[in-house]
């Protein structure tokens, strides 16, 4: 009798397990795919490609630094309850690596891993790793968006046509954005086309759009700037007569303010050109709360502060 009960229980468990693995049988309301994204940029891509078929929860909100972010108990619960988890990869979410690596029952997708290594930057000071800030080259980010679409099509093949249409529409929007950024950056006089921020989040932006990028504390915000770093950067700014430097929404402003004071000590002046969104987007419901709006905001602030069009173009 006991063996019979055990066998029956085993069969029920196997049937329940099989039901849980049926493609398209998702745990969200009305059969939605339950997706988790680490950063706002990734969450925005998933929302655009997934549309009404995907319920997206983003772990890192406005002003949050992904280099230092550690998953809370609530985050771990959201990850384990999801159908799929999207993250950047390339060591951006370094403090979350263990949580993501130990997630065995949920599909995880590192959206930047599909980008060809030859297109990635490998800064010498970043210990042989790739620069993870790929979203600032819009054409590279389009490749990451395609990886989102591929993952959703594999997970939910019954709605391939919807994901195809959404992805195509969003990629068209990104193609227009790429042109816009290129045109705005080109309006800045070449000698002033220098972007100085707290950390090197904008190297892909500089490579793609012809801007010399200088960050005070390197690729990761886990490092700190020393007195010599501040002095050297201040001397460069004074010598080149750079009109503006920039703070970032996810990095404390004190580092850039220290550079501004050091420039003044060198007998020159440099203004704070404005706030840029680097590792996090703006507030939900604002223009900067979307990837496209964030990128447009950044290039507009940079171009205006550096004197776009002042050479008569």
Secondary structure, DSSP 8 states (H G I E B T S, - for coil): -HHHHHHHHHHHHHHHHHHHTSTT--SSGGG-EEEEESSHHHHHHHHHHHGGGEEEEESS-TT--TTT----HHHHHHHHH-SEEEE--TTTTGGGHHHHHT--SSEEEEGGGGS-GGGS---GGGTT-----GGGSHHHHHHHHHHHHHHHHHH-GGGHHHHHHHHHHHHHHHHHHHHHHHHHHHTB-GGG-EEEESSS--HHHHHHHT-EEEESS-S-TTS---HHHHHHHHHHHHHHT--EEEEETTS-THHHHHHHHHHHHTT---EEEEEE-SSS---TTSGGGSHHHHHHHHHHHHHHHTTBTTT--
